[in-house]
Amino acid sequence: MRTTTTTDPRSGQVRSRAPGAPPPERRREPSTATWPQDLVDAYEEQWLSLTRLAYLMTGNRAVAEELVQDVFLAARPAWGQIDNPAGYLRASVVNATRDWGRHQQVVARHQPSAPEVSIDHPDELWDALQRLDERRRTAVVLRYYADLPDDDIAGILGCRRATVRTLIHRALRDLRREMKP
């Protein structure tokens, strides 16, 4: 019977095995990376509210969960330097949803597809929110869902407090028009 000889690149050890035999099992080294306990605590405390925030911004539960997960993963390396973890995570989720939305616009321009129809579970509020432009929708969600003050919303959107009030006022006006029977 013929045997095949291989050299393990890590150890330099020469091994032989019969043709068709499965390769030997490789032992995985245990991960030495640990997560900071305060990051784990923040994840446990804020995951649900951040996922809801992302859902209201994207309209897709799976995407919302993935974006929040990505935000926590991205925050890990710099976690010790973050002064306001809750604000940082919330702003990161908003930015991630905006990035996702921009990506979806590019995909839609390059690959036209039929719009997703939610006949089984109509959601009038979500449909009305989707018809708002991105800045107005973000301002409304941050004000009425995340219950943030104008200063925090202005910081996330990168605008003045007066602009936030104007965005919310106009968004509510548009929503009232959309929601009237």
N, C-alpha and C positions, 0 to 999 in steps of 0.2 A: 504494500500500500504506500502511495506517495504522501509526503507531508509537505506543507508549505511553511516556510520560515519567514518570520517577520521580526522587525526590531521595534521595540517600544521607544518612541521618540523622547519620552520624559526620562525614563530610567536607563535607556540604552540596553536593556535586557533583550536577549534573543529568545524568541518563542517559536515553537513549531506546533502545527495542528494539521489534522487530516483534511483533505479537500471536502467541502460541503459541510464541515463541522461549523457550528456557530462560533463567532468570535468570543473570546473570553470576556466575562463581565468586567466592566470597568468600575472601580470603586470611585464614588463621588466624594470629593472633599467636602466636609461640612462647611457651611457658610460662616465666616467669622464676622460678617457685617451685622450690626444690631441697629435697631431703630431707637431714636431718643424717646424716652418714656412720655415726655410732654407732647411729642408729635403723635404718638399712639393715642394719648388721651384726647388730643384735639380731633383726631380722626374719629374716634368713638363718639365724641360729643357733637361734632359738626357735620359729619358725613351726610346725614339725612337732610338737614336744612340746605346744605350746599347742593345736594343732588336735586332737591325741589327747585332751587333757584335756577340751576342749569336746565332743568326740564321746562320751566316757564320760558326760558330764553330760546330753547331749541325745539321743544315740542316732541322730543324723542327720548324715552326713558333710558334706553340702552346707551345712547350717545351721552346723555347727561351723566350717567354713572361712570362711563369711561373718561369723560373730561374731568370729573372730580378726582377720580383715581390718578389721572395724569398730573393734576395740580399737586396732589400730596407727594407723588414721586418726585416732581420737580422741586418741591420745597425742601425735601430732605437734606440735600447737601449744605444749604445755607440756613438751616433751621435755627441754629444758635444765634445768628445775627439778626433775626427778624424781631423787631420791637413790638409790633401789634399783630400777633398771629391771626386773629379772627379777621381783621381788616385785610391783611395780606392774602389770606385764603379766599375771601369773598371777591376781592379785586382780581385775583388770579382766575377764579372761575368765570367771572364776567369777561375777562380778556380771552380766556379759552373759548367761550361760547361765541364771542365776536370773531375770533380766528376761524372757528369751525363754520360760522355763517358765511364768511368771505370765501372760504374754500368751497362751500356748497354753491355759491354764486358762480364761481369759476367752472365747477363741474357742470352746472346747469347750462352755462353758455356753450360749453364744448360737447355736451352729450345730452341733447334734449330727450326728455322722458315724460311720460304721462304723470300728472300730479297725483299724489296719494290722496285717496278719498276715504274719509272716515265715516262710512255709512253705518257701521255697526255701533259705534260709540260717538255720536255727534257731540262736539264740545264747542258751544257757541262762543264762549269766552276766548278759548284758544284761537279759534278762527278769526275773531275780531282783533286779538293781539297780533296775529300774524300779518294783518293788513296795515298795521302801524309801521312807520319806518323804524330802523334799528335803534336810533338814539331815543326816540319817544318810548318805544317798548322797553328798553333798558331802564329808562328813568322811572316808568310806571312800576315795573317789577321790583326795582330796588326800593321804591318808596312804599308800596303797598304790600309787597310780599316780605321783603327783607326788613322793612320798617326802619329804613335808614333816614337820617336827617339830610337836609339839602347840602350841607358842607361835605358829608361823606360821598354823596352821589356826585357832586361836582368834582371831587377828587378822583373818583373812578372814571368819570366821563372826560375829565380834563377840560372843564369849562367853569364858568362862574355860577354862583348860587342863583342869580337872577335867570340865567339860561335854564337851569334845572327847573325852576318854577314855571317858566314859559313852556318848556317841553312837556311837563306834566299837565299843565292847563290845556294845551292843545291836544294832547293825547286823550285826555278825559272827554274833551269836546267831541273828538272823532269817535271814541268808543260809544258815547251816548247816541250819536247818529247811527252807528252800526247796530247797536243793540235795541233800538226802538222797533216795536212790532209793526 
